Amino acid sequence: MSYQIDPRRDRELVDEFRQRPIGQHSPNLQRVLNTLRGGPLKGKYVLVCTKPFAEWVLARHPGERGQPIELLPDQRFTSLEEAEWAVFRLRWLAHTGEELN
């Protein structure tokens, strides 16, 4: 059975991720990230790099090999950290029902 995120217990880990979205994470945060990143691909939010090291666009995975990824062109980022934060917030909402600011 996979780890079940508890918004009350794991809330402090949101702040940890916000401060350092890229790089090594504490074991507890890594457990949450593994849960958020696991599961079926269909509909999962992902990032697509549209300009190397300069721009990322939020997208949704089709869940099937060979099918096009659905780009969400109004969700563009010039910072990988901000892009990762956006994906984290969406996945957190999907898993917990709780919106993050």
A tleap script that builds the chain and sets N, CA, C and O, in Angstrom:
source leaprc.protein.ff14SB
mol = sequence {
  NMET SER TYR GLN ILE ASP PRO ARG ARG ASP
  ARG GLU LEU VAL ASP GLU PHE ARG GLN ARG
  PRO ILE GLY GLN HIE SER PRO ASN LEU GLN
  ARG VAL LEU ASN THR LEU ARG GLY GLY PRO
  LEU LYS GLY LYS TYR VAL LEU VAL CYS THR
  LYS PRO PHE ALA GLU TRP VAL LEU ALA ARG
  HIE PRO GLY GLU ARG GLY GLN PRO ILE GLU
  LEU LEU PRO ASP GLN ARG PHE THR SER LEU
  GLU GLU ALA GLU TRP ALA VAL PHE ARG LEU
  ARG TRP LEU ALA HIE THR GLY GLU GLU LEU
  CASN
}
set mol.1.N position { 0.840 -1.182 0.000 }
set mol.1.CA position { 0.000 0.000 0.000 }
set mol.1.C position { 0.884 1.244 0.000 }
set mol.1.O position { 1.862 1.313 0.744 }
set mol.2.N position { 0.549 2.201 -0.812 }
set mol.2.CA position { 1.365 3.410 -0.904 }
set mol.2.C position { 1.040 4.370 0.238 }
set mol.2.O position { 0.025 4.238 0.921 }
set mol.3.N position { 1.912 5.314 0.417 }
set mol.3.CA position { 1.771 6.314 1.471 }
set mol.3.C position { 0.528 7.161 1.226 }
set mol.3.O position { 0.262 7.570 0.096 }
set mol.4.N position { -0.221 7.420 2.272 }
set mol.4.CA position { -1.403 8.267 2.197 }
set mol.4.C position { -1.062 9.639 2.769 }
set mol.4.O position { -0.701 9.757 3.940 }
set mol.5.N position { -1.175 10.660 1.952 }
set mol.5.CA position { -0.876 12.020 2.395 }
set mol.5.C position { -1.985 12.492 3.335 }
set mol.5.O position { -3.173 12.359 3.040 }
set mol.6.N position { -1.569 13.041 4.461 }
set mol.6.CA position { -2.499 13.647 5.423 }
set mol.6.C position { -2.197 15.142 5.429 }
set mol.6.O position { -1.137 15.545 5.908 }
set mol.7.N position { -3.101 15.976 4.909 }
set mol.7.CA position { -2.821 17.411 4.810 }
set mol.7.C position { -2.424 18.059 6.139 }
set mol.7.O position { -1.617 18.988 6.155 }
set mol.8.N position { -2.976 17.586 7.237 }
set mol.8.CA position { -2.623 18.176 8.546 }
set mol.8.C position { -1.225 17.761 8.963 }
set mol.8.O position { -0.426 18.597 9.386 }
set mol.9.N position { -0.927 16.491 8.848 }
set mol.9.CA position { 0.369 15.978 9.282 }
set mol.9.C position { 1.489 16.401 8.324 }
set mol.9.O position { 2.596 16.712 8.763 }
set mol.10.N position { 1.206 16.411 7.043 }
set mol.10.CA position { 2.243 16.652 6.039 }
set mol.10.C position { 2.346 18.109 5.599 }
set mol.10.O position { 3.134 18.427 4.709 }
set mol.11.N position { 1.576 18.982 6.198 }
set mol.11.CA position { 1.538 20.394 5.784 }
set mol.11.C position { 2.912 21.067 5.868 }
set mol.11.O position { 3.256 21.869 5.001 }
set mol.12.N position { 3.691 20.753 6.891 }
set mol.12.CA position { 5.016 21.365 7.029 }
set mol.12.C position { 5.933 21.008 5.855 }
set mol.12.O position { 6.869 21.744 5.542 }
set mol.13.N position { 5.655 19.882 5.218 }
set mol.13.CA position { 6.466 19.453 4.084 }
set mol.13.C position { 6.200 20.304 2.848 }
set mol.13.O position { 7.052 20.411 1.966 }
set mol.14.N position { 5.020 20.908 2.787 }
set mol.14.CA position { 4.707 21.832 1.693 }
set mol.14.C position { 5.670 23.008 1.740 }
set mol.14.O position { 6.200 23.422 0.709 }
set mol.15.N position { 5.896 23.549 2.935 }
set mol.15.CA position { 6.823 24.668 3.090 }
set mol.15.C position { 8.243 24.264 2.719 }
set mol.15.O position { 8.978 25.039 2.106 }
set mol.16.N position { 8.625 23.044 3.096 }
set mol.16.CA position { 9.958 22.550 2.734 }
set mol.16.C position { 10.112 22.494 1.212 }
set mol.16.O position { 11.138 22.908 0.671 }
set mol.17.N position { 9.088 21.980 0.527 }
set mol.17.CA position { 9.165 21.898 -0.932 }
set mol.17.C position { 9.206 23.294 -1.547 }
set mol.17.O position { 9.971 23.543 -2.479 }
set mol.18.N position { 8.387 24.200 -1.029 }
set mol.18.CA position { 8.317 25.569 -1.574 }
set mol.18.C position { 9.680 26.251 -1.484 }
set mol.18.O position { 10.078 26.979 -2.393 }
set mol.19.N position { 10.386 26.014 -0.395 }
set mol.19.CA position { 11.702 26.630 -0.212 }
set mol.19.C position { 12.779 25.987 -1.082 }
set mol.19.O position { 13.745 26.641 -1.475 }
set mol.20.N position { 12.601 24.691 -1.381 }
set mol.20.CA position { 13.606 23.980 -2.182 }
set mol.20.C position { 12.926 22.918 -3.041 }
set mol.20.O position { 12.921 21.737 -2.694 }
set mol.21.N position { 12.350 23.352 -4.174 }
set mol.21.CA position { 11.643 22.391 -5.017 }
set mol.21.C position { 12.562 21.460 -5.815 }
set mol.21.O position { 12.128 20.405 -6.279 }
set mol.22.N position { 13.808 21.845 -5.969 }
set mol.22.CA position { 14.752 21.052 -6.757 }
set mol.22.C position { 15.921 20.663 -5.857 }
set mol.22.O position { 16.416 21.477 -5.077 }
set mol.23.N position { 16.349 19.428 -5.971 }
set mol.23.CA position { 17.477 18.961 -5.168 }
set mol.23.C position { 17.040 17.875 -4.214 }
set mol.23.O position { 15.956 17.307 -4.350 }
set mol.24.N position { 17.898 17.590 -3.244 }
set mol.24.CA position { 17.582 16.545 -2.269 }
set mol.24.C position { 16.548 17.056 -1.282 }
set mol.24.O position { 16.514 18.236 -0.933 }
set mol.25.N position { 15.697 16.117 -0.838 }
set mol.25.CA position { 14.639 16.437 0.103 }
set mol.25.C position { 14.751 15.515 1.314 }
set mol.25.O position { 15.408 14.475 1.267 }
set mol.26.N position { 14.105 15.916 2.378 }
set mol.26.CA position { 14.071 15.069 3.571 }
set mol.26.C position { 13.337 13.772 3.231 }
set mol.26.O position { 12.563 13.732 2.275 }
set mol.27.N position { 13.569 12.731 3.994 }
set mol.27.CA position { 12.867 11.467 3.731 }
set mol.27.C position { 11.336 11.616 3.758 }
set mol.27.O position { 10.642 10.989 2.958 }
set mol.28.N position { 10.817 12.429 4.660 }
set mol.28.CA position { 9.364 12.609 4.738 }
set mol.28.C position { 8.820 13.313 3.506 }
set mol.28.O position { 7.783 12.921 2.971 }
set mol.29.N position { 9.520 14.361 3.051 }
set mol.29.CA position { 9.082 15.041 1.837 }
set mol.29.C position { 9.214 14.113 0.638 }
set mol.29.O position { 8.345 14.106 -0.234 }
set mol.30.N position { 10.275 13.338 0.581 }
set mol.30.CA position { 10.449 12.418 -0.547 }
set mol.30.C position { 9.314 11.404 -0.599 }
set mol.30.O position { 8.871 11.030 -1.685 }
set mol.31.N position { 8.841 10.958 0.554 }
set mol.31.CA position { 7.711 10.031 0.609 }
set mol.31.C position { 6.462 10.688 0.009 }
set mol.31.O position { 5.728 10.051 -0.746 }
set mol.32.N position { 6.222 11.958 0.344 }
set mol.32.CA position { 5.076 12.682 -0.215 }
set mol.32.C position { 5.248 12.846 -1.724 }
set mol.32.O position { 4.306 12.622 -2.484 }
set mol.33.N position { 6.444 13.234 -2.160 }
set mol.33.CA position { 6.700 13.420 -3.587 }
set mol.33.C position { 6.508 12.109 -4.357 }
set mol.33.O position { 5.947 12.111 -5.452 }
set mol.34.N position { 6.966 11.009 -3.796 }
set mol.34.CA position { 6.776 9.718 -4.459 }
set mol.34.C position { 5.292 9.425 -4.656 }
set mol.34.O position { 4.892 8.884 -5.686 }
set mol.35.N position { 4.487 9.780 -3.674 }
set mol.35.CA position { 3.039 9.573 -3.779 }
set mol.35.C position { 2.446 10.484 -4.842 }
set mol.35.O position { 1.645 10.043 -5.666 }
set mol.36.N position { 2.840 11.763 -4.825 }
set mol.36.CA position { 2.306 12.710 -5.803 }
set mol.36.C position { 2.726 12.361 -7.226 }
set mol.36.O position { 1.976 12.594 -8.174 }
set mol.37.N position { 3.909 11.808 -7.371 }
set mol.37.CA position { 4.442 11.498 -8.702 }
set mol.37.C position { 4.032 10.113 -9.195 }
set mol.37.O position { 4.172 9.812 -10.380 }
set mol.38.N position { 3.532 9.279 -8.306 }
set mol.38.CA position { 3.131 7.917 -8.671 }
set mol.38.C position { 1.730 7.892 -9.260 }
set mol.38.O position { 1.120 8.930 -9.518 }
set mol.39.N position { 1.251 6.700 -9.461 }
set mol.39.CA position { -0.115 6.532 -9.956 }
set mol.39.C position { -0.197 6.584 -11.464 }
set mol.39.O position { 0.818 6.681 -12.153 }
set mol.40.N position { -1.421 6.517 -11.971 }
set mol.40.CA position { -1.610 6.488 -13.430 }
set mol.40.C position { -1.180 7.787 -14.098 }
set mol.40.O position { -1.259 8.864 -13.507 }
set mol.41.N position { -0.727 7.666 -15.331 }
set mol.41.CA position { -0.274 8.838 -16.085 }
set mol.41.C position { -1.413 9.666 -16.656 }
set mol.41.O position { -1.286 10.883 -16.789 }
set mol.42.N position { -2.513 9.029 -16.992 }
set mol.42.CA position { -3.605 9.737 -17.658 }
set mol.42.C position { -4.080 10.928 -16.824 }
set mol.42.O position { -4.507 10.779 -15.679 }
set mol.43.N position { -3.993 12.115 -17.434 }
set mol.43.CA position { -4.444 13.333 -16.783 }
set mol.43.C position { -3.448 13.955 -15.832 }
set mol.43.O position { -3.704 15.029 -15.286 }
set mol.44.N position { -2.314 13.303 -15.621 }
set mol.44.CA position { -1.319 13.819 -14.678 }
set mol.44.C position { -0.690 15.093 -15.234 }
set mol.44.O position { -0.358 15.177 -16.416 }
set mol.45.N position { -0.535 16.078 -14.355 }
set mol.45.CA position { 0.130 17.317 -14.757 }
set mol.45.C position { 1.627 17.083 -14.860 }
set mol.45.O position { 2.242 16.470 -13.987 }
set mol.46.N position { 2.196 17.585 -15.945 }
set mol.46.CA position { 3.632 17.464 -16.208 }
set mol.46.C position { 4.136 18.799 -16.738 }
set mol.46.O position { 3.355 19.691 -17.070 }
set mol.47.N position { 5.448 18.915 -16.809 }
set mol.47.CA position { 6.064 20.105 -17.384 }
set mol.47.C position { 6.726 19.748 -18.701 }
set mol.47.O position { 7.335 18.687 -18.840 }
set mol.48.N position { 6.599 20.648 -19.665 }
set mol.48.CA position { 7.249 20.485 -20.955 }
set mol.48.C position { 8.174 21.680 -21.133 }
set mol.48.O position { 7.740 22.830 -21.061 }
set mol.49.N position { 9.445 21.400 -21.365 }
set mol.49.CA position { 10.410 22.473 -21.605 }
set mol.49.C position { 10.273 22.899 -23.069 }
set mol.49.O position { 10.523 22.108 -23.978 }
set mol.50.N position { 9.873 24.159 -23.289 }
set mol.50.CA position { 9.665 24.654 -24.646 }
set mol.50.C position { 10.844 25.483 -25.154 }
set mol.50.O position { 11.033 25.638 -26.360 }
set mol.51.N position { 11.626 26.008 -24.223 }
set mol.51.CA position { 12.865 26.723 -24.556 }
set mol.51.C position { 13.896 26.271 -23.533 }
set mol.51.O position { 13.760 26.568 -22.346 }
set mol.52.N position { 14.925 25.556 -23.976 }
set mol.52.CA position { 15.885 24.978 -23.038 }
set mol.52.C position { 16.399 25.982 -22.009 }
set mol.52.O position { 16.904 27.052 -22.350 }
set mol.53.N position { 16.255 25.605 -20.745 }
set mol.53.CA position { 16.725 26.392 -19.598 }
set mol.53.C position { 16.039 27.750 -19.481 }
set mol.53.O position { 16.505 28.605 -18.728 }
set mol.54.N position { 14.933 27.969 -20.216 }
set mol.54.CA position { 14.316 29.302 -20.223 }
set mol.54.C position { 12.800 29.306 -20.070 }
set mol.54.O position { 12.242 30.257 -19.523 }
set mol.55.N position { 12.118 28.252 -20.546 }
set mol.55.CA position { 10.655 28.280 -20.482 }
set mol.55.C position { 10.089 26.876 -20.356 }
set mol.55.O position { 10.532 25.940 -21.023 }
set mol.56.N position { 9.086 26.756 -19.470 }
set mol.56.CA position { 8.386 25.509 -19.248 }
set mol.56.C position { 6.896 25.780 -19.343 }
set mol.56.O position { 6.425 26.839 -18.930 }
set mol.57.N position { 6.152 24.818 -19.889 }
set mol.57.CA position { 4.707 24.950 -20.029 }
set mol.57.C position { 4.060 23.778 -19.289 }
set mol.57.O position { 4.500 22.633 -19.395 }
set mol.58.N position { 3.019 24.093 -18.548 }
set mol.58.CA position { 2.251 23.067 -17.875 }
set mol.58.C position { 1.475 22.272 -18.924 }
set mol.58.O position { 0.988 22.833 -19.906 }
set mol.59.N position { 1.367 20.966 -18.705 }
set mol.59.CA position { 0.666 20.100 -19.655 }
set mol.59.C position { 0.009 18.962 -18.892 }
set mol.59.O position { 0.271 18.747 -17.709 }
set mol.60.N position { -0.859 18.232 -19.603 }
set mol.60.CA position { -1.492 17.042 -19.035 }
set mol.60.C position { -1.111 15.846 -19.893 }
set mol.60.O position { -1.146 15.902 -21.122 }
set mol.61.N position { -0.756 14.787 -19.230 }
set mol.61.CA position { -0.330 13.569 -19.909 }
set mol.61.C position { -1.564 12.815 -20.420 }
set mol.61.O position { -2.553 12.689 -19.698 }
set mol.62.N position { -1.510 12.312 -21.665 }
set mol.62.CA position { -2.675 11.607 -22.213 }
set mol.62.C position { -2.856 10.200 -21.634 }
set mol.62.O position { -3.941 9.623 -21.713 }
set mol.63.N position { -1.794 9.662 -21.060 }
set mol.63.CA position { -1.898 8.324 -20.483 }
set mol.63.C position { -1.648 7.202 -21.457 }
set mol.63.O position { -1.597 6.039 -21.056 }
set mol.64.N position { -1.490 7.520 -22.732 }
set mol.64.CA position { -1.242 6.495 -23.739 }
set mol.64.C position { -0.007 6.855 -24.552 }
set mol.64.O position { 0.185 8.003 -24.954 }
set mol.65.N position { 0.802 5.870 -24.777 }
set mol.65.CA position { 2.001 6.058 -25.580 }
set mol.65.C position { 1.624 6.484 -26.997 }
set mol.65.O position { 0.700 5.930 -27.592 }
set mol.66.N position { 2.342 7.468 -27.531 }
set mol.66.CA position { 2.108 7.921 -28.890 }
set mol.66.C position { 1.045 8.996 -29.024 }
set mol.66.O position { 0.896 9.585 -30.094 }
set mol.67.N position { 0.306 9.261 -27.960 }
set mol.67.CA position { -0.711 10.297 -28.003 }
set mol.67.C position { -0.092 11.637 -27.603 }
set mol.67.O position { 0.835 11.671 -26.793 }
set mol.68.N position { -0.591 12.729 -28.158 }
set mol.68.CA position { 0.007 14.029 -27.845 }
set mol.68.C position { -0.301 14.486 -26.410 }
set mol.68.O position { -1.378 14.240 -25.868 }
set mol.69.N position { 0.675 15.147 -25.836 }
set mol.69.CA position { 0.499 15.767 -24.524 }
set mol.69.C position { -0.312 17.036 -24.730 }
set mol.69.O position { -0.089 17.772 -25.692 }
set mol.70.N position { -1.252 17.293 -23.830 }
set mol.70.CA position { -2.097 18.485 -23.923 }
set mol.70.C position { -1.400 19.656 -23.234 }
set mol.70.O position { -1.358 19.730 -22.006 }
set mol.71.N position { -0.858 20.563 -24.032 }
set mol.71.CA position { -0.210 21.748 -23.470 }
set mol.71.C position { -1.260 22.727 -22.965 }
set mol.71.O position { -2.321 22.881 -23.569 }
set mol.72.N position { -0.959 23.376 -21.870 }
set mol.72.CA position { -1.818 24.419 -21.309 }
set mol.72.C position { -1.063 25.736 -21.489 }
set mol.72.O position { -0.403 26.205 -20.561 }
set mol.73.N position { -1.159 26.336 -22.687 }
set mol.73.CA position { -0.288 27.461 -23.054 }
set mol.73.C position { -0.429 28.696 -22.178 }
set mol.73.O position { 0.459 29.548 -22.176 }
set mol.74.N position { -1.510 28.814 -21.443 }
set mol.74.CA position { -1.643 29.970 -20.553 }
set mol.74.C position { -0.875 29.768 -19.250 }
set mol.74.O position { -0.851 30.658 -18.399 }
set mol.75.N position { -0.246 28.602 -19.091 }
set mol.75.CA position { 0.542 28.293 -17.903 }
set mol.75.C position { 2.011 28.143 -18.288 }
set mol.75.O position { 2.537 27.033 -18.362 }
set mol.76.N position { 2.662 29.275 -18.529 }
set mol.76.CA position { 4.082 29.301 -18.919 }
set mol.76.C position { 4.918 29.829 -17.765 }
set mol.76.O position { 4.479 30.697 -17.011 }
set mol.77.N position { 6.120 29.299 -17.638 }
set mol.77.CA position { 7.010 29.679 -16.549 }
set mol.77.C position { 8.419 29.929 -17.083 }
set mol.77.O position { 8.897 29.216 -17.965 }
set mol.78.N position { 9.067 30.936 -16.543 }
set mol.78.CA position { 10.456 31.210 -16.914 }
set mol.78.C position { 11.410 30.757 -15.809 }
set mol.78.O position { 12.624 30.920 -15.922 }
set mol.79.N position { 10.860 30.197 -14.758 }
set mol.79.CA position { 11.636 29.656 -13.648 }
set mol.79.C position { 11.213 28.207 -13.430 }
set mol.79.O position { 10.028 27.923 -13.256 }
set mol.80.N position { 12.175 27.297 -13.438 }
set mol.80.CA position { 11.855 25.889 -13.202 }
set mol.80.C position { 11.285 25.703 -11.801 }
set mol.80.O position { 10.404 24.870 -11.592 }
set mol.81.N position { 11.782 26.474 -10.846 }
set mol.81.CA position { 11.281 26.370 -9.476 }
set mol.81.C position { 9.791 26.727 -9.399 }
set mol.81.O position { 9.019 26.033 -8.738 }
set mol.82.N position { 9.395 27.796 -10.067 }
set mol.82.CA position { 7.984 28.187 -10.077 }
set mol.82.C position { 7.134 27.163 -10.829 }
set mol.82.O position { 5.997 26.895 -10.441 }
set mol.83.N position { 7.671 26.600 -11.887 }
set mol.83.CA position { 6.957 25.568 -12.638 }
set mol.83.C position { 6.744 24.329 -11.764 }
set mol.83.O position { 5.650 23.765 -11.747 }
set mol.84.N position { 7.772 23.908 -11.049 }
set mol.84.CA position { 7.663 22.745 -10.162 }
set mol.84.C position { 6.653 23.014 -9.046 }
set mol.84.O position { 5.901 22.119 -8.660 }
set mol.85.N position { 6.634 24.247 -8.527 }
set mol.85.CA position { 5.684 24.615 -7.483 }
set mol.85.C position { 4.245 24.519 -8.014 }
set mol.85.O position { 3.352 24.051 -7.307 }
set mol.86.N position { 4.027 24.955 -9.239 }
set mol.86.CA position { 2.696 24.890 -9.841 }
set mol.86.C position { 2.226 23.439 -9.961 }
set mol.86.O position { 1.074 23.133 -9.651 }
set mol.87.N position { 3.097 22.560 -10.402 }
set mol.87.CA position { 2.742 21.144 -10.526 }
set mol.87.C position { 2.482 20.547 -9.143 }
set mol.87.O position { 1.526 19.794 -8.959 }
set mol.88.N position { 3.321 20.880 -8.187 }
set mol.88.CA position { 3.142 20.373 -6.822 }
set mol.88.C position { 1.769 20.760 -6.293 }
set mol.88.O position { 1.058 19.924 -5.734 }
set mol.89.N position { 1.393 22.030 -6.467 }
set mol.89.CA position { 0.095 22.508 -5.968 }
set mol.89.C position { -1.069 21.747 -6.612 }
set mol.89.O position { -2.020 21.370 -5.928 }
set mol.90.N position { -0.992 21.528 -7.909 }
set mol.90.CA position { -2.067 20.815 -8.610 }
set mol.90.C position { -2.156 19.355 -8.167 }
set mol.90.O position { -3.250 18.826 -7.972 }
set mol.91.N position { -1.024 18.722 -8.012 }
set mol.91.CA position { -1.031 17.325 -7.577 }
set mol.91.C position { -1.480 17.212 -6.122 }
set mol.91.O position { -2.188 16.273 -5.759 }
set mol.92.N position { -1.066 18.175 -5.284 }
set mol.92.CA position { -1.504 18.194 -3.880 }
set mol.92.C position { -3.032 18.296 -3.822 }
set mol.92.O position { -3.685 17.571 -3.071 }
set mol.93.N position { -3.583 19.197 -4.616 }
set mol.93.CA position { -5.041 19.374 -4.673 }
set mol.93.C position { -5.725 18.063 -5.091 }
set mol.93.O position { -6.733 17.667 -4.507 }
set mol.94.N position { -5.170 17.404 -6.098 }
set mol.94.CA position { -5.756 16.157 -6.581 }
set mol.94.C position { -5.730 15.062 -5.516 }
set mol.94.O position { -6.657 14.255 -5.436 }
set mol.95.N position { -4.682 15.028 -4.701 }
set mol.95.CA position { -4.534 13.977 -3.694 }
set mol.95.C position { -5.246 14.292 -2.382 }
set mol.95.O position { -5.698 13.385 -1.684 }
set mol.96.N position { -5.345 15.573 -2.048 }
set mol.96.CA position { -5.862 15.932 -0.723 }
set mol.96.C position { -7.173 16.694 -0.751 }
set mol.96.O position { -7.895 16.735 0.245 }
set mol.97.N position { -7.487 17.304 -1.904 }
set mol.97.CA position { -8.662 18.176 -1.974 }
set mol.97.C position { -8.412 19.557 -1.395 }
set mol.97.O position { -9.328 20.375 -1.314 }
set mol.98.N position { -7.169 19.824 -0.989 }
set mol.98.CA position { -6.795 21.084 -0.351 }
set mol.98.C position { -6.007 21.949 -1.330 }
set mol.98.O position { -5.028 21.499 -1.925 }
set mol.99.N position { -6.447 23.199 -1.489 }
set mol.99.CA position { -5.718 24.151 -2.340 }
set mol.99.C position { -4.592 24.797 -1.538 }
set mol.99.O position { -4.735 25.094 -0.351 }
set mol.100.N position { -3.477 25.003 -2.219 }
set mol.100.CA position { -2.339 25.701 -1.616 }
set mol.100.C position { -2.201 27.062 -2.276 }
set mol.100.O position { -2.461 27.207 -3.471 }
set mol.101.N position { -1.790 28.062 -1.499 }
set mol.101.CA position { -1.569 29.418 -2.053 }
set mol.101.C position { -0.257 29.473 -2.788 }
set mol.101.O position { 0.108 30.521 -3.322 }
savepdb mol mol.pdb
quit
